Amino acid sequence: MNIKTIEIRNYLLKSNLRERFIDYFEEHFIFSQQERGLGVLGQFSVIGNPDHFVWLRGFSDMQTRRNSLQEFYDGPVWGKYGPLANDMMLEWHNVHLVCPLTDIADLTCGLSADIVAADLAAGTMSPYLGIIAIDFFQALPGKRDELINKFRTQVVPAYESEAIQLRGYFVAEMGENTFSRLPVIQNEDEFVVITAYENEEVCWEKRKKVALHINEATEALLCITPDALLLSPTLRSPLRYLHK
């Protein structure tokens, strides 16, 4: 699947329901969406926020997004299982719509829902899933391209020196949201970075080491302090740390 558009979906769930929601989601909504051309790229618990669930969904383009979402949400699977999923959620509108500036193959390093399912069934999937970080940068008006250039030339080398797995960076998809039933955040000054780490301890250690490089490169170009999600992948998440 040639993915050019991605949703980063952050749900607030009712208290103490996250594990139940994850099981329900993965049982009913991974392959049923895939059949409609919707690529589920990763599912995560949010570290430090026990009632939040994050997942990523990819599309080949905005037209395909509209058609596939309409088919899925008007289809029998969502009709049967959607009401209970909705009942477990308190908030589902925190969705960033982005497009990649890097090779999308780097995001999951070739893993897909099918491969993960096969490896789990065979008992060959590593249980060491690592940590995924999603950093949201907000550039000053008109400064986004300069921010991206600074990131490429000053921050990426710092990531490489610390052996941080850079899985991709993204900007807002500004095409019209033609599936208005699902609101999205589209901010033309947004810049999003996804990285992977071996475990939570290593994640904090390495992020602390590169923080100075990031601040020096980006601080003068930002309008607000960057926000970050630290995520623990589920066993069925294609997006995970790659053990080399």
C-alpha positions in Angstrom: 0.0 0.0 0.0 1.5 3.3 -1.1 0.6 5.5 1.8 0.5 9.3 1.3 -1.9 10.3 4.1 -1.9 9.3 7.8 -4.2 9.8 10.7 -2.7 10.0 14.2 -5.8 9.2 16.3 -5.7 9.8 20.1 -8.7 8.6 22.0 -9.7 9.3 25.5 -11.5 6.2 26.9 -13.7 5.7 29.9 -11.8 4.9 33.0 -10.2 1.5 33.3 -11.3 0.3 29.9 -8.1 0.6 27.8 -7.1 -3.0 27.8 -10.7 -4.1 27.0 -10.8 -1.5 24.2 -7.5 -2.7 22.7 -8.7 -6.3 22.7 -12.0 -5.3 21.1 -10.3 -3.0 18.5 -7.8 -5.6 17.5 -10.3 -8.3 17.2 -12.8 -6.4 15.1 -11.2 -3.4 13.4 -7.8 -4.3 12.0 -8.5 -6.7 9.1 -12.0 -5.4 8.5 -10.5 -2.0 7.8 -7.7 -3.4 5.7 -10.3 -5.1 3.5 -11.7 -1.6 2.7 -8.3 -0.1 1.9 -7.6 1.4 5.3 -4.1 0.5 6.6 -3.8 0.1 10.4 -0.2 1.0 11.0 0.1 0.8 14.8 -1.8 0.6 18.1 -0.5 2.0 21.4 -1.1 2.6 25.1 0.0 6.2 26.1 2.6 6.1 28.8 1.5 8.3 31.7 -2.1 8.5 30.5 -3.9 5.3 31.4 -7.1 6.2 29.7 -5.6 7.1 26.3 -5.3 4.9 23.2 -3.5 6.0 20.1 -3.5 4.4 16.7 -2.3 5.3 13.2 -4.2 4.7 10.0 -2.9 5.2 6.5 -4.4 5.9 3.1 -3.0 6.0 -0.5 -4.6 9.4 -1.1 -7.4 11.7 0.1 -9.9 10.4 -2.5 -9.2 6.8 -1.3 -9.6 8.0 2.3 -13.1 9.4 1.6 -14.3 6.3 -0.3 -12.8 3.8 2.2 -14.1 5.5 5.3 -17.5 5.8 3.8 -17.5 2.1 2.9 -16.2 1.0 6.3 -18.4 3.3 8.6 -21.5 2.5 6.5 -20.7 -1.2 6.4 -21.7 -4.2 8.4 -18.7 -4.5 10.6 -18.9 -1.0 12.0 -22.7 -1.3 12.1 -22.4 -4.4 14.4 -19.3 -3.6 16.5 -19.1 0.2 16.3 -21.7 1.1 18.9 -19.9 -0.7 21.7 -16.6 0.8 20.6 -18.1 4.3 20.7 -19.6 3.6 24.1 -16.1 2.9 25.6 -14.8 6.3 24.3 -15.2 9.8 25.9 -13.3 11.8 23.2 -12.3 10.8 19.7 -11.7 14.1 17.8 -8.0 14.5 18.6 -6.8 13.4 15.2 -3.8 14.9 13.3 -4.0 14.4 9.5 -0.5 14.3 8.1 1.5 13.3 5.0 5.1 11.9 5.0 8.2 13.7 3.9 10.3 10.6 4.3 10.0 7.0 2.8 6.8 5.6 4.3 8.5 2.1 4.2 10.7 3.3 7.1 7.6 3.8 9.4 7.0 0.1 10.1 10.2 -1.3 8.6 8.2 -3.6 6.4 5.9 -5.0 9.1 2.2 -5.1 8.4 -0.8 -6.4 10.3 -0.7 -9.6 8.2 3.0 -10.3 9.0 2.5 -9.5 12.7 -0.5 -11.9 12.9 1.5 -14.6 11.2 4.5 -14.2 13.5 2.3 -14.2 16.6 0.6 -17.4 15.4 4.0 -19.0 14.8 5.4 -17.8 18.1 8.3 -16.0 16.3 7.3 -12.4 17.1 9.6 -10.7 19.6 7.8 -9.6 22.8 10.2 -6.7 23.2 8.2 -4.0 21.5 10.1 -0.9 22.6 8.8 2.6 22.8 7.5 4.9 20.0 7.6 8.7 20.4 5.6 11.1 18.4 6.8 14.8 18.7 4.5 17.6 17.5 6.3 20.9 16.6 4.4 24.1 15.9 6.3 26.5 13.7 5.9 30.2 13.6 3.8 31.4 10.7 5.8 31.0 7.5 8.7 29.2 9.3 7.8 25.6 8.8 10.1 24.9 5.8 13.0 26.5 7.7 12.1 24.3 10.7 12.2 21.2 8.5 15.6 22.2 7.1 17.1 22.8 10.6 15.7 19.4 11.7 17.3 17.6 8.7 20.7 19.3 9.0 21.1 19.5 12.8 18.7 17.1 14.5 18.9 14.1 12.3 22.7 13.7 12.8 22.1 13.9 16.5 19.6 11.0 16.3 22.0 9.0 14.2 24.8 9.5 16.7 22.6 8.2 19.5 21.3 5.3 17.4 17.7 6.6 17.6 15.5 5.0 15.0 13.9 7.8 13.0 10.8 6.4 11.5 9.7 9.4 9.6 8.7 13.1 9.7 5.5 14.6 8.5 3.6 17.8 7.8 -0.1 18.5 7.8 -2.2 17.2 5.0 -4.1 20.3 3.9 -6.4 18.7 1.4 -10.1 19.1 2.1 -11.5 16.7 4.7 -14.2 15.3 2.6 -15.3 12.8 5.3 -16.6 15.4 7.7 -18.1 12.7 10.1 -14.5 12.3 11.3 -13.1 15.8 12.2 -9.3 16.2 11.9 -6.6 18.7 12.9 -5.0 20.3 9.8 -2.4 22.9 10.8 -0.2 24.1 8.0 2.6 25.1 10.5 2.7 21.6 12.1 5.7 19.3 11.9 5.6 15.8 13.3 8.4 13.4 14.0 8.2 9.7 14.9 11.1 7.8 16.6 11.6 4.4 18.2 13.6 3.3 21.2 14.5 0.0 22.8 12.7 0.5 26.1 11.4 3.3 28.3 14.7 3.8 30.2 16.7 4.1 27.0 14.0 6.4 25.5 14.3 8.9 28.4 18.1 8.7 28.3 18.5 9.3 24.6 15.8 11.9 24.4 17.6 13.9 27.1 20.9 13.7 25.2 19.4 15.1 22.0 17.1 17.6 23.6 19.9 20.3 23.5 20.4 19.8 19.8 16.6 20.0 19.2 16.3 23.2 21.3 19.2 24.9 19.6 17.9 24.0 16.1 14.2 24.7 16.6 13.5 27.0 19.5 13.7 30.3 17.5 11.3 28.9 14.9 8.5 27.6 17.3 5.5 29.4 18.5 4.8 27.0 21.4 6.7 24.3 23.3 6.7 21.0 21.4 4.2 18.3 22.6 5.1 14.6 22.7 3.4 11.3 23.0 5.3 8.4 24.4 3.7 5.2 23.3 3.9 1.5 24.3 3.0 -0.7 21.2 0.5 -3.5 21.5 1.5 -7.0 20.6 -0.3 -6.6 17.2 1.2 -3.2 16.3 3.3 -3.1 13.1 4.9 0.1 14.3 7.4 -1.0 17.0 11.1 -0.8 17.8 13.2 -2.8 15.4 15.8 -5.0 17.1 18.8 -5.1 14.8 
